[in-house]
Amino acid sequence: MLAALSNRRFVAYLVTSALSDGGYWIASIAQGWLVVKLTNSPFWLGTVAAVAQLPFLLFSLAGGDLADRFDRRAVVAVNNALIALIALTTAVLIARGSITVWWLLGLGFAAGTITALEHPVDRAWLYDLVGGRALGSSIALSSLEWSIARTVGPALGGVAIATVGIAAGYAAYAALTLPIGLLALFLRSQRVATPAGAAAAAPPAGQPHAIVVFSFFIATFTIGVTPYIALLPDIARNGFGAGAKLYGLMAAAGGVGAICGGLALALAGELRHKGRLVPIAAFCGAALLAGFTRVHALVPAMLLLAAMGAVDTLMYALANTYVQECAGDAQRGRANAIFSLAFLGGIPIGSVILGAFAARIGTNSTLAWSGVAVCVSSLVFWFCAPATREAA
């Protein structure tokens, strides 16, 4: 962890990413509560979240091509400026009372498209900043930063929308996403050659077959487990009778767990056998989700949300490190694009499917069965894909 933090460029990246990610979570809380107020429907909650994530299915691979062909810092700068513009437009529409669920769908798709194009670029840029050195710790710290933002953002968002108003959440996102774009503009691009030891650890051409098989497994988790976040407003309001502030705290509970998971990974350093650890984490996360649906007391529910948040961080950090280690340098952007397609592209599919089932049989029943299905998927991967499991 200390080796990663000694890199000033990486530290600057962490700080500005924390601001941007905090703004994202503030806006995410605002969006969820706005959809509940406009529709009071778990179907629309899932649909709005799905439309914002749908571009990861459509454009992630194009983002990988951008990462391998163009100046990564320029792409990061332009994309964050566009995201700020979209967030500000949404805030203005809400303040004027002109916002509708259809506006949310259109603006969410636009912002999601930009984010989908940027994510593989951002992951490849992170590799450039650390030069392949202390990669596991760097990705763990990046996940820890995201987890802190996930904790602080929902808490601030819940308070903000209850006091200042929903529009303030989007305005905050617009302001907080600009610093990382400015950093990308002024931080000279510098791609550091992979150390000789790291080059010897994996074939230069990478292991594309392992990345593809592994990504298919990751998609089962993001389809079957991750969408619980999009359905949390319905659980909070209709399951626990919670208001905006308590909903924000429930979302923040997951962030607390995510911080613990990210900190544990950062302190652990460069872990081996990531291909084994990921299916174990996926099984645990799915089992926790199924258990969460059977709990009706607030304190146990918050503890389970914290545990699920820890699993989310472990899954993302370990899976991304696995892909980075299996990728060849010439195709790093495209390898990260496949990872983005699996990890983030699965969310809109899951949000639509689980949202539709939740509207028919209830949110808790839907999430319980989904958790069981992902537990089975984890066992299938473990026993049926040993070569992929041992690739990194």
Stockholm file with secondary structure:
# STOCKHOLM 1.0

chainA/1-392         MLAALSNRRFVAYLVTSALSDGGYWIASIAQGWLVVKLTNSPFWLGTVAAVAQLPFLLFSLAGGDLADRFDRRAVVAVNNALIALIALTTAVLIARGSITVWWLLGLGFAAGTITALEHPVDRAWLYDLVGGRALGSSIALSSLEWSIARTVGPALGGVAIATVGIAAGYAAYAALTLPIGLLALFLRSQRVATPAGAAAAAPPAGQPHAIVVFSFFIATFTIGVTPYIALLPDIARNGFGAGAKLYGLMAAAGGVGAICGGLALALAGELRHKGRLVPIAAFCGAALLAGFTRVHALVPAMLLLAAMGAVDTLMYALANTYVQECAGDAQRGRANAIFSLAFLGGIPIGSVILGAFAARIGTNSTLAWSGVAVCVSSLVFWFCAPATREAA
#=GR chainA/1-392 SS CHHHHTCHHHHHHHHHHHHHHHHHHHHHHHHHHHHHHHHCCHHHHHHHHHHHHTHHHHHHHHHHHHHHHSCHHHHHHHHHHHHHHHHHHHHHHHHTTCCCHHHHHHHHHHHHHHHHHHHHHHHHHHHHHHTTTTHHHHHHHHHHHHHHHHHHHHHHHHHHHHHTCHHHHHHHHHHHTHHHHHHHHHSCCCCCCCCHHHHHHSCTTCCHHHHHHHHHHHHHHHHHTTTHHHHHHHIIIIISCCCHHHHHHHHHHHHHHHHHHHHHHHHHCSCSCHHHHHHHHHHHHHHHHHHHTTCCSHHHHHHHHHHHHHHHHHHHHHHHHHHHHHSCGGGHHHHHHHHHHHHTTHHHHHHHHHHHHHHHHCHHHHHHHHHHHHHHHHHHHHHHCHHHHTCC
#=GC SS_cons         CHHHHTCHHHHHHHHHHHHHHHHHHHHHHHHHHHHHHHHCCHHHHHHHHHHHHTHHHHHHHHHHHHHHHSCHHHHHHHHHHHHHHHHHHHHHHHHTTCCCHHHHHHHHHHHHHHHHHHHHHHHHHHHHHHTTTTHHHHHHHHHHHHHHHHHHHHHHHHHHHHHTCHHHHHHHHHHHTHHHHHHHHHSCCCCCCCCHHHHHHSCTTCCHHHHHHHHHHHHHHHHHTTTHHHHHHHIIIIISCCCHHHHHHHHHHHHHHHHHHHHHHHHHCSCSCHHHHHHHHHHHHHHHHHHHTTCCSHHHHHHHHHHHHHHHHHHHHHHHHHHHHHSCGGGHHHHHHHHHHHHTTHHHHHHHHHHHHHHHHCHHHHHHHHHHHHHHHHHHHHHHCHHHHTCC
//
